[in-house]
């Protein structure tokens, strides 16, 4: 499992590296894009995912000490927290569609600034701040729209890949839960719990890096 | 029990997990707070520094890396090593690159060039 995770490290590492270079090159557009993300939702999801890693670790401990019922409970909690993460991610993605922030023909990084009535969920003071930032970004980058799309392509690509890993992880967790209810895991044999736990923690680590990379660019000012 | 222990996995007690998760949650709050403080170019350093501390805690304790056999540690360290090589070599290329005019690669120059092209 560790060898597989090392290949995954290189996979996500390469993507994050490409992202970093683009972010460095098109700083204005990436900072603008980052500030149109919802920090409360992103931060909440970070906490949710960390909590799910904790319940997973407690699940492994339950298996190692043959607490079979407790194992099922912790696995269920982990799955629930995983789905809370998906729920919040869904709200975020939907918001991006409403705000014309999905790369393509109708993409407009200034959509909410120019059409405040169509973005009722963004607070006026946030919009004011976003407007000032937009003016500055347009001065700094003559091709802001194109480069902001680059940011949002990276956002959807990276969070999408992360979510795909979580979907696979959730599938594995459901299988673990089924087997644990059957009482298959105990102190002598709990390898699947251990390995799927490792995978789940790895996915958590990916998010630990994605959160500051995507959400926390140039938030001060 | 004690005879089995040498080849059995190390069991990390729940108390350790509780301390680690509390630390992780506090660090998340700290990184959000730090993002609103103007540290100039060090904002990203602080953000990624905190992320690395968090990742290290997860690897060492949640993933039991602190308690695994030496050969597993070798796999983990080799992974970090190759990732470091990838990041170091690529980024050192990017920060040191100059174009045909001898202008250093970044960034503001590209912006200026584009502005000229567009008039």
Interface residues (C-beta under 8 A of the other chain):
Chain A: X2 X3 X5 X6 X9 X10 X13 X14 X17 X20 X21 X24 X25 X26 X27 X39 X43 X46 X47 X50 X51 X53 X54 X56 X57 X58 X61 X64 X65 X140 X141 X142 X143 X194 X197 X198 X201 X202 X204 X205 X208 X209 X211 X212 X213 X216 X217 X218 X219 X220 X221
Chain B: X9 X11 X12 X13 X14 X17 X18 X20 X21 X24 X25 X28 X31 X32 X35 X36 X37 X38 X43 X44 X47 X48 X50 X51 X54 X55 X58 X59 X61 X62 X63 X72 X75 X76 X78 X79 X80 X82 X83 X86 X87 X90 X91 X94 X106 X107 X110 X111 X114 X115 X118
